[in-house]
């Protein structure tokens, strides 16, 4: 299963080089079409009511249909305004995605880092589990009727040990993740500013 995930990841990375911008712009267009279609459907539904009948205007169905039309219209207009205002940022994001796929294609070994971090965290997690069970067993067992297992009444010392150990576990895992991110960031900076990812290096 892990091998299949790796293969799918590399195939996805290769596809990003070719279809990043079409997928992004196609998604933006698709969202606009859906909003416009929902607005039109709301308007078409509203026109089916007899507006000359005062009872219809005061009905809950008419008010609900009007509210849906207003909401969908506002969302459509707001979406268009946001796209127009953030178009440069969207284009930059698409270029960043393309550059990221180029980087991973040139540095495939970087994909090993997440797996290495996971392997390093596995024994730490096992150590934490064993230690937590041991600390839990330091308390006095309290037996309750019809209970499947006995409850352990821990002391303040054992609770402090458990909290300290839990803090150490999270700190070590966070440190491993931070090292992985640091190595990745350094690799990206060396690759990009070395001319491989810039226009000057092409």
C-alpha positions in Angstrom: 0.0 0.0 0.0 2.8 2.4 0.8 4.4 1.7 -2.5 1.2 2.5 -4.3 1.0 5.8 -2.4 4.5 6.7 -3.5 3.8 5.9 -7.1 0.6 8.0 -7.0 2.5 10.9 -5.5 5.2 10.9 -8.2 2.5 10.6 -11.0 0.6 13.5 -9.4 3.9 15.6 -9.3 4.5 14.9 -13.0 0.9 16.0 -13.8 1.3 19.2 -11.9 4.0 20.3 -14.3 1.6 20.1 -17.2 -1.9 20.8 -15.8 -1.4 23.0 -12.8 -2.8 26.2 -14.4 -5.6 24.5 -16.4 -6.8 22.8 -13.2 -6.6 26.0 -11.2 -8.3 28.3 -13.8 -10.8 25.5 -14.7 -11.7 25.2 -11.0 -12.2 29.0 -10.7 -14.4 28.9 -13.8 -16.3 25.9 -12.6 -17.1 27.6 -9.3 -18.3 30.7 -11.1 -20.5 28.6 -13.4 -22.1 26.8 -10.4 -22.7 30.1 -8.6 -24.3 31.7 -11.7 -26.4 28.5 -12.3 -27.6 28.5 -8.7 -28.5 32.2 -8.9 -30.4 31.7 -12.2 -32.2 28.6 -10.7 -33.2 30.7 -7.7 -34.5 33.4 -9.9 -36.4 31.0 -12.1 -37.9 29.4 -9.0 -39.0 32.9 -7.7 -40.7 33.8 -11.0 -43.1 30.8 -10.6 -44.8 32.6 -7.7 -47.8 34.7 -8.4 -46.6 38.1 -7.2 -50.0 39.7 -7.7 -51.4 37.6 -4.9 -50.7 39.3 -1.5 -51.0 36.0 0.2 -48.2 34.6 -1.9 -45.8 37.5 -1.0 -46.5 36.9 2.7 -46.0 33.2 2.5 -42.9 31.5 3.9 -42.0 29.8 0.6 -41.9 33.1 -1.3 -39.7 34.7 1.4 -37.4 31.7 1.5 -37.1 31.7 -2.3 -36.3 35.5 -2.2 -33.7 35.0 0.5 -32.0 32.2 -1.5 -31.9 34.4 -4.6 -30.4 37.3 -2.7 -27.8 35.1 -1.0 -26.7 33.4 -4.2 -26.6 36.7 -6.1 -24.4 38.3 -3.3 -22.1 35.2 -3.3 -21.7 35.4 -7.1 -20.9 39.1 -7.2 -18.6 38.8 -4.2 -16.8 35.8 -5.9 -16.3 37.9 -9.1 -15.0 40.9 -7.1 -12.5 38.7 -5.2 -11.3 37.0 -8.3 -10.7 40.4 -10.0 -8.9 41.8 -6.9 -6.8 38.8 -6.2 -6.0 37.8 -9.8 -2.3 38.6 -9.5 -2.0 36.6 -6.3 -3.8 33.6 -7.9 -1.5 33.8 -10.9 1.5 33.9 -8.5 0.1 30.9 -6.7 -0.2 28.9 -9.9 3.4 29.7 -10.8 4.5 28.7 -7.3 2.8 25.3 -7.7 4.6 24.8 -11.1 7.9 25.7 -9.6 7.3 23.4 -6.6 6.6 20.5 -9.0 9.8 21.4 -10.9 11.8 21.3 -7.7 10.4 17.9 -6.6 11.1 16.5 -10.1 14.8 17.7 -9.8 15.1 16.5 -6.2 13.2 13.3 -5.9 15.2 12.2 -2.9 13.5 15.0 -0.8 10.4 12.8 -0.7 12.2 10.4 1.5 12.3 13.0 4.4 8.6 12.5 5.5 9.1 8.8 5.6 12.4 9.2 7.5 10.7 11.5 10.0 7.9 9.0 10.4 10.3 6.1 11.1 12.1 8.3 13.7 8.8 9.1 15.4 7.7 5.4 15.5 10.2 4.2 18.2 9.6 7.4 20.2 5.8 6.8 20.1 6.5 3.2 21.3 8.7 4.4 24.1 6.0 6.9 25.1 3.3 4.3 25.1 5.3 1.8 27.2 6.4 4.6 29.7 2.8 5.9 30.0 1.5 2.5 30.8 4.3 2.0 33.4 3.5 5.4 35.0 -0.2 4.6 35.0 0.6 1.4 36.9 2.3 3.3 39.7 -1.0 4.2 41.3 -3.2 2.3 43.7 -5.8 0.0 42.1 -9.4 0.8 43.0 -11.8 -1.9 42.2 -15.4 -1.1 41.3 -18.3 -3.5 41.1 -19.2 -4.6 37.6 -16.1 -2.8 36.2 -14.1 -4.6 33.5 -10.7 -3.2 34.7 -9.6 -1.6 37.9 -9.2 2.1 38.1 -5.7 3.4 39.1 -5.7 6.2 41.6 -2.5 8.1 40.8 -0.6 10.3 43.1 0.5 13.9 42.4 4.1 12.6 41.7 3.0 10.1 39.1 0.7 12.6 37.4 3.6 15.1 37.2 5.8 12.3 35.7 3.1 11.6 33.1 2.7 15.3 32.2 6.5 15.7 32.0 6.8 12.6 29.8 4.0 13.7 27.6 5.6 17.2 27.1 8.9 15.5 26.2 7.1 13.3 23.7 5.5 16.2 21.9 8.7 18.2 22.1 10.8 15.5 20.5 8.2 14.8 17.7 8.0 18.6 17.1 11.8 18.8 16.9 11.9 16.0 14.3 9.2 17.7 12.2 11.1 21.1 12.5 14.3 19.5 11.4 12.5 18.0 8.4 11.0 21.3 7.5 14.4 23.1 7.9 16.2 20.6 5.6 13.4 21.0 3.0 13.5 24.8 3.2 17.2 24.9 2.9 17.1 22.5 -0.1 14.5 24.6 -1.8 16.4 27.9 -1.3 19.6 26.4 -2.6 17.8 25.0 -5.6 15.8 28.1 -6.5 18.4 30.8 -5.8 21.1 28.7 -7.4 19.3 29.4 -10.7 17.5 26.1 -11.2 14.1 27.5 -10.4 14.4 31.0 -11.6 13.9 32.3 -15.1 17.6 33.1 -15.4 18.5 29.5 -14.9 16.3 28.3 -17.8 
